[in-house]
């Protein structure tokens, strides 16, 4: 959000400069800093209503292109930032945004700052335990013929969940006798077996972090809930990244974990999934920001990506809106859904 504030404040300054160039003085703004706030005139009240309408229009654009409801808190912050931008300039900008697709750089910049990338390793221990004990053993056994596991994490943010899933699958294959652990902790698949784990997100910034696979050991950072045995998939970073914080230790995901992982940009509003034939799909947290119509469309798209017998895991509070494609199971970590053979 701080980046968004900076961007919008820059836009305000630019707008003021444009206004000054047209001969409109802004001296009244600076001269009124120490004065008592006057009662708003009818024109000011009218401008305020127009501004609020334009901000709402902008937020509707975010929702229609990305499915995300930014919420009233974000709208209020934008209103405060934009309150001194000339209405004609704000209107022109918002209207021009309305003609652009979701791929336009300005929409990308806006959604980067409106989306939350707060995540960490092993975020839900009960869920992870359920995946390791209840879901993966059955999936691995059912994939014996094809000798492969394919996993997709939608809205994967900065990648922690993707690496969690990759490591858990490798450990699960080891327990099933389909992989072996070497002295240095590396898990090597038996010949003929393969593992593919993909993470997708709408944020290019989050994807850059995910692809690098380097994380800082902050108090409330990526490692806040990491079990001791999870450390086997990390190496210490000898040379800190360029944006390193002073005094913070950094760790990178080991190459044998990264080798089975790929990250791609994908908007969940797209009805065509980026991958097909998935054995396990995670799509947690983000669905709570969608209304039921969008949520149902996304769940239908996810069902299309999953092979029969594959598993879908969503947040515990997310209602299944396309039950015709799934059979529900319930474990200690919440519900999970097995894909049936009904064609989407």
ABEGO torsion letter per residue (X at the ends): XAAAAAAAAAAAAAAAAAAAAAGBBAAAAAAAAABBBBBBBAAAAAAAAAAAAAAAAAAAAAAAAAGBBAEAAAAAAAAAAAAABBAAAAAAAAAAAAABBAABAAAAAAAAAABBABBBBGABAAAAAAAAAAAAAAAAAAAAAAGBBBBBBBGAEAGAAAAAAAAAAAAAAAAAGABBBBAAGBBBBBBGBBBBBBBBBABAAAAAAAAAGBBBBBAABAAAABBAAAAAABBBBABBBAABBBGBBBBBBBAAAAAABBBBBBBAABABBABBGBABBBBBGAAAABBAAAAAAAAAAAAAABBBGBBBBBBAABBBABAAABBBBBBAAEBBBBBBABBX
